[in-house]
Amino acid sequence: MRTIIDHNGRQWTAFVGRESYGVHMILFMPQTGGGAMQAPLDVDTWLEAEQRLAAMTEAELAEQLASSAWPWGEGFDGGTP
């Protein structure tokens, strides 16, 4: 679990999650309220996902949030799975 500050100065908690269909995700939970976000990780195991999250810099996580995350609960196509 990590705490980051995004490009707008907002604090988020980032942690590993897994979708029911097996894709590992970084879940971003805003610390000041609002909706959670998710971004996929290209890994095969939970351990790899945890290691990838730990190895990412705060800047890399903020960029992942800004560029490839979408609201939690929506699928890859923007619809509810």
C-alpha positions as CSV (number, residue, x, y, z in Angstrom):
1,M,0.0,0.0,0.0
2,R,1.3,3.4,-1.0
3,T,0.2,7.0,-0.5
4,I,0.7,9.4,-3.4
5,I,-0.1,12.9,-4.5
6,D,-1.4,13.3,-8.0
7,H,-0.7,16.1,-10.5
8,N,-3.4,18.2,-8.9
9,G,-2.1,17.9,-5.4
10,R,-4.8,15.4,-4.3
11,Q,-3.8,12.5,-2.0
12,W,-4.5,8.9,-2.9
13,T,-3.9,5.5,-1.4
14,A,-2.7,3.0,-4.0
15,F,-2.9,-0.7,-3.4
16,V,-3.1,-4.0,-5.4
17,G,-6.5,-5.5,-6.3
18,R,-7.7,-8.3,-8.6
19,E,-10.7,-8.4,-10.8
20,S,-12.9,-11.5,-10.8
21,Y,-11.6,-12.4,-14.3
22,G,-8.0,-12.5,-13.0
23,V,-6.5,-9.1,-14.0
24,H,-4.4,-7.5,-11.3
25,M,-5.1,-3.8,-10.8
26,I,-3.7,-0.8,-8.9
27,L,-6.7,0.6,-7.0
28,F,-6.5,4.3,-6.2
29,M,-8.6,5.5,-3.3
30,P,-8.9,9.2,-2.8
31,Q,-8.2,10.3,0.8
32,T,-10.5,13.3,0.6
33,G,-13.6,11.6,-0.7
34,G,-14.8,10.9,-4.2
35,G,-14.7,7.9,-6.4
36,A,-12.0,5.2,-6.5
37,M,-10.0,4.6,-9.7
38,Q,-8.3,1.5,-11.1
39,A,-5.6,0.8,-13.6
40,P,-4.4,-2.6,-14.9
41,L,-1.0,-4.1,-14.2
42,D,0.7,-6.4,-16.7
43,V,1.6,-9.2,-14.2
44,D,0.7,-12.8,-13.7
45,T,0.7,-13.1,-9.9
46,W,-0.3,-11.2,-6.8
47,L,3.3,-11.2,-5.7
48,E,4.4,-9.6,-9.0
49,A,1.8,-7.0,-8.6
50,E,2.9,-6.1,-5.1
51,Q,6.5,-6.0,-6.2
52,R,5.6,-3.8,-9.2
53,L,3.7,-1.4,-7.0
54,A,6.6,-1.2,-4.5
55,A,9.1,-0.5,-7.2
56,M,7.1,2.3,-8.8
57,T,8.1,5.9,-8.0
58,E,5.4,8.3,-6.8
59,A,5.7,10.1,-10.1
60,E,5.1,6.9,-12.0
61,L,2.0,6.1,-9.9
62,A,0.7,9.6,-10.4
63,E,1.2,9.2,-14.1
64,Q,-0.5,5.8,-14.1
65,L,-3.5,7.4,-12.3
66,A,-3.6,10.3,-14.7
67,S,-3.1,8.4,-18.0
68,S,-4.6,4.9,-17.7
69,A,-7.0,4.7,-14.7
70,W,-10.7,4.7,-14.9
71,P,-13.5,4.7,-12.3
72,W,-13.6,1.6,-10.1
73,G,-16.4,-0.7,-11.0
74,E,-16.3,0.0,-14.8
75,G,-14.9,-2.6,-17.2
76,F,-12.1,-2.2,-19.7
77,D,-14.6,-0.9,-22.3
78,G,-16.0,1.7,-19.9
79,G,-19.1,-0.4,-19.0
80,T,-19.9,-2.3,-15.9
81,P,-18.4,-5.8,-16.1
